[in-house]
Amino acid sequence: GPNLTDEYWIYGGSPMDIYTTILEGRPGGMQSYKSKGLGFVQRVTAYVLSIKNTKIAGKPPEENAKKEQ
């Protein structure tokens, strides 16, 4: 999957964008986690937000990712 610790996001890196991605899933491999419950989705969203922009070494940004302002 994409590097979640940088400033590049395919579907947007705002809290609502991340929440929607986790809740609904995205084409090309990101499954929906709606069946896990909204509490689960909120906790995963909080975790992703906690590591965002920490720039831990990982894979380079995806080709279609856009830099967040």
Backbone as a chain_set.jsonl record, in Angstrom:
{"seq": "GPNLTDEYWIYGGSPMDIYTTILEGRPGGMQSYKSKGLGFVQRVTAYVLSIKNTKIAGKPPEENAKKEQ", "coords": {"N": [[0.818, -1.19, 0.0], [0.23, 2.372, -0.104], [2.567, 4.831, 1.176], [1.801, 6.008, 4.249], [2.885, 7.929, 5.816], [3.843, 10.202, 4.726], [3.423, 13.341, 2.908], [1.857, 12.96, 0.697], [-1.089, 12.067, -0.962], [-3.5, 9.924, -2.344], [-6.321, 9.925, -2.416], [-6.855, 12.129, -0.91], [-5.857, 13.704, 2.137], [-7.192, 14.764, 4.305], [-8.911, 14.659, 7.511], [-11.626, 13.78, 7.061], [-11.428, 12.746, 4.447], [-9.683, 10.574, 4.833], [-11.161, 9.062, 6.686], [-13.423, 8.464, 5.088], [-12.208, 6.92, 3.09], [-11.398, 4.67, 4.583], [-13.864, 3.804, 5.587], [-15.543, 3.397, 3.272], [-13.865, 2.207, 1.386], [-11.737, 1.921, -1.557], [-11.376, 1.92, -5.159], [-9.361, -0.601, -6.694], [-8.151, -2.08, -4.677], [-8.369, -1.24, -1.942], [-10.248, -2.269, 0.596], [-13.583, -1.934, 1.976], [-14.218, -1.049, 5.338], [-16.553, -0.824, 6.67], [-18.203, -2.787, 7.757], [-16.966, -3.451, 10.105], [-17.703, -1.63, 11.963], [-18.461, 1.698, 13.168], [-16.911, 2.7, 15.286], [-14.516, 1.268, 15.076], [-13.646, 2.206, 12.563], [-13.26, 4.903, 13.185], [-11.168, 4.716, 15.075], [-9.087, 3.635, 13.507], [-8.836, 5.697, 11.654], [-7.952, 7.748, 13.377], [-5.478, 6.654, 14.08], [-4.117, 6.622, 11.573], [-4.032, 9.384, 11.106], [-2.338, 10.057, 13.2], [0.146, 9.16, 12.365], [0.58, 10.493, 10.05], [2.558, 12.63, 8.063], [4.893, 12.078, 9.503], [6.984, 11.101, 8.214], [8.353, 8.612, 8.075], [10.773, 6.362, 6.947], [10.044, 4.776, 3.958], [8.169, 3.456, 1.272], [8.292, 5.225, -1.878], [6.141, 8.03, -2.884], [2.97, 7.23, -4.405], [2.378, 7.147, -7.947], [0.097, 8.578, -8.757], [-0.497, 10.18, -6.605], [-1.145, 13.174, -4.766], [0.434, 16.091, -3.486], [-0.292, 17.228, -0.283], [-1.407, 20.386, 0.796]], "CA": [[0.0, 0.0, 0.0], [0.957, 3.635, -0.135], [3.212, 5.33, 2.383], [0.858, 6.876, 4.962], [3.613, 8.829, 6.706], [4.333, 11.381, 4.003], [2.396, 14.344, 2.629], [1.241, 12.659, -0.597], [-2.309, 11.29, -0.764], [-4.215, 9.625, -3.59], [-7.722, 10.327, -2.276], [-6.925, 13.24, 0.034], [-5.343, 13.396, 3.469], [-7.943, 15.404, 5.388], [-9.543, 13.65, 8.358], [-12.808, 13.204, 6.421], [-10.984, 11.932, 3.315], [-9.136, 9.327, 5.37], [-12.307, 8.345, 7.249], [-14.224, 7.945, 3.977], [-11.435, 5.848, 2.459], [-11.461, 3.486, 5.437], [-15.258, 3.376, 5.68], [-16.121, 2.959, 1.996], [-12.904, 1.541, 0.525], [-11.406, 2.599, -2.818], [-11.107, 0.966, -6.244], [-7.98, -1.027, -6.88], [-7.552, -2.854, -3.61], [-8.696, -0.842, -0.568], [-11.572, -2.772, 0.933], [-14.395, -1.187, 2.929], [-14.231, -1.563, 6.702], [-17.842, -0.449, 7.245], [-18.764, -3.907, 8.53], [-16.267, -3.52, 11.399], [-18.338, -0.68, 12.872], [-17.951, 3.071, 13.093], [-15.851, 2.87, 16.287], [-13.295, 0.746, 14.474], [-13.237, 3.139, 11.506], [-12.757, 6.106, 13.852], [-9.866, 4.417, 15.682], [-8.095, 3.505, 12.433], [-8.635, 7.057, 11.147], [-7.103, 8.443, 14.352], [-4.116, 6.122, 13.952], [-3.515, 7.128, 10.327], [-3.732, 10.801, 11.333], [-1.211, 10.168, 14.138], [1.419, 8.885, 11.68], [0.658, 11.374, 8.878], [3.651, 13.617, 8.055], [6.037, 11.717, 10.334], [8.007, 10.82, 7.201], [9.113, 7.393, 8.352], [11.277, 5.811, 5.689], [9.15, 3.783, 3.383], [8.157, 3.501, -0.181], [8.047, 6.566, -2.427], [4.727, 8.302, -3.163], [2.356, 6.622, -5.578], [2.434, 8.021, -9.119], [-1.089, 9.441, -8.86], [-0.711, 10.886, -5.344], [-0.954, 14.628, -4.803], [0.969, 16.641, -2.252], [-1.233, 18.017, 0.503], [-0.93, 21.75, 1.1]], "C": [[0.858, 1.248, 0.0], [1.572, 3.98, 1.219], [2.25, 6.309, 3.057], [1.553, 7.879, 5.868], [4.171, 10.05, 5.987], [3.181, 12.334, 3.728], [1.697, 14.133, 1.289], [0.067, 11.702, -0.401], [-3.029, 11.112, -2.083], [-5.638, 10.17, -3.52], [-7.912, 11.452, -1.274], [-6.522, 12.808, 1.432], [-6.052, 14.123, 4.596], [-8.558, 14.32, 6.266], [-10.77, 12.998, 7.708], [-12.439, 12.343, 5.217], [-10.485, 10.57, 3.792], [-10.259, 8.465, 5.932], [-13.14, 7.694, 6.142], [-13.511, 6.793, 3.278], [-11.538, 4.565, 3.274], [-12.888, 2.929, 5.472], [-15.756, 2.723, 4.398], [-15.175, 2.112, 1.141], [-12.656, 2.362, -0.733], [-11.132, 1.555, -3.883], [-9.624, 0.59, -6.295], [-7.354, -1.677, -5.669], [-7.866, -2.449, -2.185], [-10.123, -1.274, -0.258], [-12.276, -1.828, 1.895], [-14.299, -1.863, 4.297], [-15.513, -1.188, 7.426], [-18.399, -1.546, 8.151], [-18.116, -4.056, 9.906], [-16.87, -2.562, 12.424], [-17.666, 0.682, 12.823], [-16.858, 3.349, 14.116], [-14.511, 2.401, 15.756], [-12.757, 1.723, 13.437], [-12.667, 4.408, 12.122], [-11.382, 5.876, 14.464], [-8.778, 4.287, 14.621], [-7.804, 4.886, 11.83], [-7.709, 7.832, 12.082], [-5.662, 7.958, 14.264], [-3.431, 6.664, 12.709], [-3.16, 8.609, 10.494], [-2.529, 10.982, 12.265], [0.138, 9.91, 13.468], [1.62, 9.766, 10.445], [1.754, 12.416, 9.099], [4.778, 13.314, 9.04], [7.232, 11.336, 9.472], [8.929, 9.67, 7.582], [9.545, 6.814, 7.01], [10.36, 4.708, 5.196], [9.216, 3.873, 1.879], [7.873, 4.92, -0.66], [6.559, 6.774, -2.698], [4.245, 7.571, -4.411], [2.355, 7.626, -6.723], [1.275, 8.998, -9.179], [-1.409, 10.187, -7.567], [-0.402, 12.365, -5.51], [-0.458, 15.095, -3.462], [-0.101, 17.488, -1.573], [-0.595, 19.369, 0.81], [-0.968, 22.02, 2.57]], "O": [[2.082, 1.169, 0.095], [1.146, 3.483, 2.262], [1.923, 7.343, 2.475], [0.892, 8.604, 6.61], [4.897, 10.844, 6.585], [2.083, 12.155, 4.256], [1.016, 15.034, 0.799], [0.203, 10.661, 0.241], [-3.151, 12.06, -2.857], [-6.107, 10.806, -4.463], [-9.035, 11.698, -0.834], [-6.81, 11.689, 1.858], [-5.574, 14.11, 5.73], [-8.714, 13.183, 5.822], [-10.935, 11.781, 7.798], [-13.071, 11.313, 4.984], [-10.83, 9.539, 3.216], [-10.3, 7.262, 5.678], [-13.517, 6.526, 6.242], [-14.142, 5.801, 2.915], [-11.744, 3.489, 2.713], [-13.086, 1.716, 5.396], [-16.321, 1.63, 4.428], [-15.63, 1.377, 0.265], [-13.302, 3.389, -0.945], [-10.71, 0.44, -3.575], [-8.755, 1.399, -5.968], [-6.132, -1.82, -5.621], [-7.648, -3.249, -1.275], [-11.083, -0.713, -0.786], [-11.631, -1.012, 2.553], [-14.299, -3.09, 4.397], [-15.566, -1.225, 8.655], [-18.996, -1.259, 9.189], [-18.669, -4.725, 10.779], [-16.584, -2.667, 13.616], [-16.488, 0.812, 12.491], [-15.963, 4.152, 13.851], [-13.489, 3.056, 15.961], [-11.566, 2.035, 13.425], [-11.676, 4.937, 11.62], [-10.518, 6.749, 14.383], [-7.666, 4.776, 14.815], [-6.653, 5.202, 11.531], [-6.782, 8.5, 11.623], [-4.729, 8.755, 14.362], [-2.288, 7.117, 12.779], [-2.089, 9.036, 10.062], [-1.784, 11.953, 12.132], [1.165, 10.388, 13.949], [2.705, 9.784, 9.863], [1.863, 13.006, 10.174], [5.547, 14.213, 9.379], [8.36, 11.26, 9.96], [10.146, 9.76, 7.424], [8.767, 6.784, 6.056], [9.962, 3.822, 5.953], [10.21, 4.317, 1.303], [7.283, 5.721, 0.066], [5.796, 5.809, -2.738], [5.01, 7.329, -5.345], [2.333, 8.834, -6.486], [1.452, 10.137, -9.611], [-2.487, 10.77, -7.447], [0.475, 12.756, -6.281], [-0.863, 14.577, -2.422], [-0.728, 18.346, -2.195], [0.608, 19.466, 1.052], [-0.604, 23.112, 3.007]]}, "num_chains": 1, "name": "protein.A"}
